Amino acid sequence: MDLANKVAIVTGGARDIGGAVSERLAAAGAKVAINYFESRDSGERTLQRITDAGGEAILVGGDMTSEDAVAELIAQSQAAFGSEVDILVNVAGGLVARKTIDQMDLAFLETVLRLNINSAFLATKAVVPHMPQGGSIVNFASLAGRDGGGAGASAYATAKGAVMSFTRAMAKELGPTGIRVNCVCPGLIDTTFHDTFTKDEVRKNIAASTPLRREGRSEEVAHLVAYLASGESSFLNGASIDVNGGTFFS
């Protein structure tokens, strides 16, 4: 994929899938604004790998549930790379904690929704005025948004289902302007997300039950994102694409 001279913003782009996306876009020639929230050290390592490979990138901290932080991310991208943003990848999100319905309160549900859907909404709303025809937005949902999630992940699954609906709505709304919007739905990928929230035994069982008999790798997801960001996917719009090794068929 050739992304030479394209400008990309990757929210949650410091580590794991987000870091792999930042590196893959840069390797394809894009100039990348890497957002992080709490993982500055990981972001600096990702930035270093990009620049060591001859790529261009900047690192910008900020909470993507904050309008001011989103505006600052765009402003820093424009200061470094010019006024237009060709590619937006909304990776920022998370599960927060595993809680059953009896353990949740409204504040917890709203926190998870803000982290996953509000962040995608705010970044999309702020970037679109600066996105030229031919631009691409890639959102991140999850297998949880397809199948309801694992134990204690109902809030997360609900939020990721909303991301997929938001993707379809934006594909319809922005398509006439030449902007495509698609979504990636990862399954079990070897990341710190699952190190934190999924027990080792559960991970082994899921991997063993996957037709490919393994977990996915962040780089495998990043290759799909680069394709969706490029002109090679020019007639793909409004799709939510599963990357789960065959665990679930939508």
Secondary structure, 3 states (H helix, E strand, C coil): CCCCCCEEEEECCCCHHHHHHHHHHHHCCCEEEEEECCCHHHHHHHHHHHHHCCCEEEEEECCCCCHHHHHHHHHHHHHHHCCCCCEEEECCCCCCCCCCCCCCCHHHHHHHHHHHHHHHHHHHHHHHHHCCCCCEEEEECCHHHHHCCCCCCHHHHHHHHHHHHHHHHHHHHHHHHCCEEEEEEECCECCHHHHHHCCHHHHHHHHHHCCCCCCECHHHHHHHHHHHHCHHHCCCCCCEEEECCCCCCC
